[in-house]
Amino acid sequence: MAVPYWRLSGFYFFYFATLGGFMPYWSLYLKDSGFNAGQIGELSALLVGTKIIAPNLWGWVADHTGKSLRIIRIASFFAVLIFVGFLIAHNYVWFAWITIGFSFFWNAALPQFEAVTLFHLKSQPHRYSQIRLWGSVGFIATVLGIGWLLDSQGMSVLPAAIAVLLALIWLVTLTTPESHAVTHETDAVGIMQILKKPEVLAFLTVYLLLQIAHGPYYVFYSVYLKQYHYSTTMTGGLWALGVCAEIVLFVFMNRLLSRYSLRHILLVSIVLAVGRWLMIAWYADQLGLLILAQVLHAATFGAAHVAAIHLVHLYFGRRHQGKGQALYSSLSFGLGGMLGSLYSGYYWELMGPAFVYSIAAAACGLAFVIAYLLIGLENTQHPTSLG
């Protein structure tokens, strides 16, 4: 069966378009709703914290039933249904419960769709970046569009805008065909045997640290820029610039993968991440350095994420692909994102933004040491040759 390129791309477009409404503006919306920095950090931690459980639960079900698309459709439907509750919620307790319910389903969809995409690509996993780049396009479209909308209409319209985008995610999943994993493999390696391998443990630890480092960026970057009197439109533009750089990287990713190993791509990405967080920590008043820091998003998230998807494909194989993508998502974006949200929320006002982003740089430094010592030492196979 031919690869359903546009239907796969459509999911990524609307999924990351929704993130384009969340990441730059949700913390501003929470602040506008009267929550303090600690509460914003806690609500953001709840949003990503369900990734610790939800992807693993749904990944186990998907690998045992072979019904990944059905799970994605159900999860997407209930995500938008519960999110509508934000239109009427006003106090912290209601925000917390709606966040938990919505994110439990929301966080189930993407890891399973990553597995579905790789199943469709079969022996061409190197084409992943060509599909994933449409997610970055969607992110930019809503970052710029919603930034203009909020400047003209006010923060109160944000939940309604995000609800519309969530509904579009669900609609596009209804058009995407199922693709099943190969069920006649003779490989009898169990999931626990895979997880006991030092390079797999190192891989999961490295990405946990990288997402801890991204925590203050996702939660407080827009709040940080507002302290320096950047407009909402300028803030959205800086977010969009980072993702534009990511798109450029995705366009050329096949060439990079054919020339450099996953190990080299990952190590360079981590080094650039250290520099990025230090620039944001100490030079937020200098627009030129902020622009450079955003361009580095291509490496610190884009290249690192593509390397992760291929490493999961390599380490876990087809038999455990759903569980592998779920573990990667839950430990990095879930546990890592939750820890990053919490520490940044608690220390933002106590120690200041420079301290928080410096801790992010230190976490990346530790990730580099672990990756250098343990990841990719034995297997430097390029993704273009993976089956």
Sequence and secondary structure as in RCSB ss.txt:
>XXXX:A:sequence
MAVPYWRLSGFYFFYFATLGGFMPYWSLYLKDSGFNAGQIGELSALLVGTKIIAPNLWGWVADHTGKSLRIIRIA
SFFAVLIFVGFLIAHNYVWFAWITIGFSFFWNAALPQFEAVTLFHLKSQPHRYSQIRLWGSVGFIATVLGIGWLL
DSQGMSVLPAAIAVLLALIWLVTLTTPESHAVTHETDAVGIMQILKKPEVLAFLTVYLLLQIAHGPYYVFYSVYL
KQYHYSTTMTGGLWALGVCAEIVLFVFMNRLLSRYSLRHILLVSIVLAVGRWLMIAWYADQLGLLILAQVLHAAT
FGAAHVAAIHLVHLYFGRRHQGKGQALYSSLSFGLGGMLGSLYSGYYWELMGPAFVYSIAAAACGLAFVIAYLLI
GLENTQHPTSLG
>XXXX:A:secstr
    HHHHHHHHHHHHHHHHHHTTTHHHHHHHTT  HHHHHHHHHHHHHGGGTHHHHHHHHHHHH  HHHHHHHH
HHHHHHHHGGGGT  SHHHHHHHHHHHHHHHHHHHHHHHHHHHHHHTT GGGHHHHHHHHHHHHHHHHHHHHHHH
HHH GGGHHHHHHHHHHHHHHHHTTS      S       HHHHHTSHHHHHHHHHHHHHHHHHHHHHHHHHHHH
HHTT  HHHHHHHHHHHHHHHHHHHHHHHHHHHHS HHHHHHHHHHHHHHHHHHHHH TT HHHHHHHHHTHIII
IIIHHHHHHHHHHHHHTTTTHHHHHHHHIIIIIIIIHHHHHHHHHHHHTTT HHHHHHHHHHHHHHHHHHHHHHS
SSS    GGG  
